Amino acid sequence: MSVETKIPSGTELLAEIDRLRKERNAVILAHYYQTPDIQDIADFVGDSLELSRKAAETDADVIAFCGVKFMADTAKILSPEKIVVLPDMDAGCSLEDSCPPEKFKAFREAHTDHIALTYINCSTEVKALSDIIVTSSSAETILQQIPEDQKIIFGPDRHLGGYLSRKFNREMLLWPGVCIVHEAFSETELLKLKEQHPDAPVAAHPECPPTIIDHADYVGSTSGILKYAQEFEGDTLIVATEPHIIHQMENAPPHKQHI
């Protein structure tokens, strides 16, 4: 026998969220790619690195994670004593899906002289098979600390790995995964936008294909792109990453046009 529970809406829903947040001593963490209404009720909005740090630092008893499953898993790893809840257990990531643990394990065993430098967008099992975990914010700094003669496997995002390989002239074995959101960006459409807005710089996430990266004036994590949006000189910015980051850009001065 099922019992129907009436879910409040509008201001009643917001009030109920606040009540439960206080009652459970909970903190709501949301990624920049969440819709504006979720971002607005969150206690903190950030990229993967920032959210990981908040999860590790929080004094809350409960972490409500508005993101995909690997992010909630990471929060639990960093704060094992906390209760971590994920509103949608089916919230997956194409990068995580592209890298099954058993296949990654076999790949590692076939290249035992390589260390695994792995993007945080992967399963807990793949993290356990890796030597170093990076985010798009920390990858460049960490890569530069690895000896140049050390062979590296980078996964699961081949575009992020390829960007790092080109920028630092480091040969790496790349796992063939991609982010379906960033993979969908079209060079043809980008060139049309650049033609329509010739003075507008392009800010792109390193998960984008090289055909997008090659036209970018700035390449960085979502938090890096947000910072660039606040500091660049001009009135219009072309943004090549998840569209909902524009909500944060529009809320922060100076107010400019973001495409």
C-alpha positions in Angstrom: 0.0 0.0 0.0 1.5 3.3 -1.1 1.0 6.5 0.9 0.8 9.8 -1.0 2.7 12.7 0.5 1.7 16.1 -0.5 4.7 18.2 -1.5 4.4 21.9 -0.8 5.1 24.4 -3.6 6.2 28.0 -3.9 6.9 29.9 -0.7 5.6 26.9 1.3 8.3 24.7 -0.3 11.0 27.2 0.5 9.8 27.5 4.1 9.8 23.7 4.5 13.3 23.4 3.1 14.5 26.0 5.6 12.7 24.3 8.4 14.3 20.9 7.6 17.7 22.5 7.0 17.6 23.8 10.6 16.0 20.8 12.2 18.5 18.4 10.6 21.5 20.7 10.9 21.9 20.3 7.2 23.9 22.2 4.5 22.8 22.3 0.9 25.7 22.2 -1.6 25.0 22.8 -5.3 27.1 22.8 -8.4 27.1 25.7 -10.8 25.3 23.7 -13.4 22.2 23.4 -11.3 19.1 25.4 -12.3 18.9 28.9 -10.8 16.1 28.0 -8.3 18.4 25.3 -6.8 21.4 27.6 -6.8 19.4 30.2 -5.0 18.3 27.9 -2.1 21.8 26.4 -1.7 24.1 27.4 1.2 27.0 27.2 -1.1 27.4 27.0 -4.9 30.7 26.1 -6.5 32.7 23.8 -8.8 33.9 20.3 -7.9 37.0 21.5 -6.0 35.1 24.2 -4.1 32.3 21.8 -3.2 34.8 19.1 -2.1 36.4 21.6 0.3 33.1 22.7 1.7 32.1 19.1 2.3 35.3 18.5 4.2 35.0 21.7 6.2 31.3 21.8 7.1 30.1 21.4 10.7 26.6 20.3 9.5 25.4 16.8 10.3 23.8 16.3 6.9 25.0 17.3 3.5 22.3 17.6 0.8 24.3 17.4 -2.4 22.7 19.0 -5.5 24.9 17.4 -8.2 25.7 14.1 -9.7 26.4 10.8 -7.9 30.2 11.0 -8.0 30.1 14.4 -6.3 28.0 13.0 -3.4 30.3 10.0 -3.2 33.3 12.4 -2.9 31.6 14.3 -0.1 31.1 11.1 1.8 34.7 10.1 1.3 35.9 13.5 2.6 33.3 13.5 5.5 32.6 9.9 6.3 31.0 10.8 9.6 28.4 12.9 7.9 25.0 11.8 6.4 25.2 12.6 2.7 21.9 12.7 0.7 21.5 12.9 -3.0 18.1 14.0 -4.3 18.3 12.0 -7.4 20.2 8.7 -7.2 20.0 8.4 -11.0 21.9 11.6 -11.5 24.8 10.2 -13.5 27.8 11.6 -15.4 28.8 10.6 -18.9 32.5 10.7 -17.8 31.8 8.3 -14.9 29.8 6.0 -17.2 32.6 6.0 -19.8 35.1 4.5 -17.4 34.0 1.2 -15.9 36.3 0.1 -13.0 37.1 -3.3 -14.4 38.2 -1.8 -17.7 40.2 0.9 -16.1 41.9 -1.7 -13.8 42.8 -3.8 -16.9 44.2 -0.6 -18.6 46.3 0.1 -15.6 47.6 -3.4 -15.4 48.6 -3.2 -19.1 50.7 0.0 -18.3 52.3 -0.7 -14.9 55.0 1.9 -15.5 52.4 4.7 -15.6 50.8 6.5 -12.7 47.1 7.3 -13.0 46.3 11.0 -12.8 42.5 10.8 -12.7 39.8 13.5 -13.0 37.4 13.6 -10.1 34.5 13.0 -12.5 34.7 9.2 -12.0 33.3 6.5 -9.7 34.6 5.8 -6.3 36.0 2.5 -7.6 38.1 4.2 -10.2 39.3 6.7 -7.7 40.5 3.8 -5.6 42.4 2.5 -8.6 44.1 5.9 -9.2 47.3 7.5 -7.8 46.2 11.1 -7.9 42.8 12.7 -8.2 42.5 16.2 -9.7 39.7 18.7 -10.5 39.7 21.1 -13.5 40.8 23.7 -11.0 43.8 21.8 -9.6 44.9 19.7 -12.6 47.5 22.2 -14.0 49.1 22.8 -10.6 49.4 19.1 -9.8 50.6 18.0 -13.2 53.5 20.5 -12.9 54.6 18.8 -9.7 55.0 15.4 -11.4 58.5 14.6 -12.7 58.8 15.0 -16.4 60.1 11.5 -16.9 57.1 10.0 -15.1 54.7 8.3 -17.5 51.1 9.2 -17.0 47.6 7.8 -17.7 45.0 10.5 -17.7 41.3 9.7 -17.5 38.4 9.7 -18.0 38.2 12.9 -19.9 40.3 12.8 -23.1 39.7 16.5 -23.9 40.9 17.7 -20.5 43.8 15.3 -20.7 44.6 16.5 -24.2 44.4 20.1 -23.2 46.9 19.5 -20.4 49.1 17.5 -22.7 49.3 20.2 -25.2 49.7 23.1 -22.8 52.6 21.5 -20.8 54.1 19.3 -23.6 53.5 16.2 -21.6 52.8 12.9 -23.4 50.0 11.0 -21.6 47.9 7.9 -22.3 44.3 9.3 -22.5 41.2 7.3 -21.5 38.6 8.0 -24.3 35.8 9.5 -22.3 34.0 12.8 -22.9 31.5 15.0 -21.2 28.4 15.0 -23.4 27.6 18.6 -22.5 30.9 20.0 -23.6 31.3 17.6 -26.5 28.1 19.0 -28.0 29.6 22.5 -28.6 29.9 23.2 -32.3 32.9 25.1 -33.8 30.6 26.3 -36.6 28.1 27.8 -34.1 31.0 29.3 -32.1 32.4 31.0 -35.2 29.0 32.4 -36.0 28.8 33.9 -32.5 32.3 35.4 -32.9 31.3 36.9 -36.2 28.2 38.5 -34.6 30.2 39.7 -31.6 33.7 40.3 -32.9 34.9 42.0 -29.8 33.6 39.4 -27.4 36.2 37.0 -25.8 35.5 33.3 -25.5 35.8 31.5 -22.1 35.8 27.8 -22.4 36.0 24.8 -20.0 38.9 22.4 -20.7 36.4 19.6 -21.1 35.5 21.2 -24.5 36.9 19.6 -27.7 40.1 21.2 -29.2 38.0 22.8 -31.9 36.5 25.0 -29.2 39.6 25.4 -27.1 41.5 26.7 -30.1 39.2 29.7 -30.3 39.1 30.5 -26.6 40.7 33.6 -25.0 40.4 31.9 -21.6 40.3 28.2 -20.6 39.6 27.2 -17.1 37.2 25.5 -14.6 33.7 26.8 -13.9 34.9 28.9 -11.0 37.8 30.2 -13.1 35.4 31.2 -15.9 33.2 32.9 -13.4 36.2 34.9 -12.1 37.2 35.8 -15.7 33.6 37.0 -16.4 33.9 39.5 -13.5 37.4 40.8 -14.6 37.5 40.9 -18.4 37.3 44.2 -20.2 34.3 44.5 -22.5 30.6 44.2 -22.5 29.9 40.7 -23.9 31.4 37.3 -23.1 30.8 34.1 -25.1 30.7 31.2 -22.6 31.4 27.6 -23.6 30.4 25.5 -20.6 27.2 24.5 -18.7 24.6 27.2 -19.3 23.4 27.7 -15.8 26.8 29.2 -14.7 25.4 32.3 -16.4 23.0 32.7 -13.5 26.0 33.4 -11.2 27.5 35.8 -13.7 24.3 37.8 -14.0 24.1 38.1 -10.2 27.6 39.4 -9.8 28.8 42.9 -10.8 29.8 44.2 -13.2 26.6 43.3 -15.2 27.4 42.3 -18.7 26.0 40.3 -21.6 26.8 36.5 -21.4 26.1 34.3 -24.4 
